[in-house]
């Protein structure tokens, strides 16, 4: 997925940022889930997910898919 498409998807899902380029750089550089410590990938069960607050749209961190889905 191209950077432009990924950022558009984040915006559609409600992520609010004053610097989407910086957010994308953080996403690109994330290699390990801070919660479960697995190695992050671009697909499957260890797929990188941009975790954000669904009420405010504020970015929190990059997690693997299972940790993102189980986050409070």
Order of alpha helices (4+ residues) and beta strands (2+ residues): alpha-alpha-beta-beta-alpha
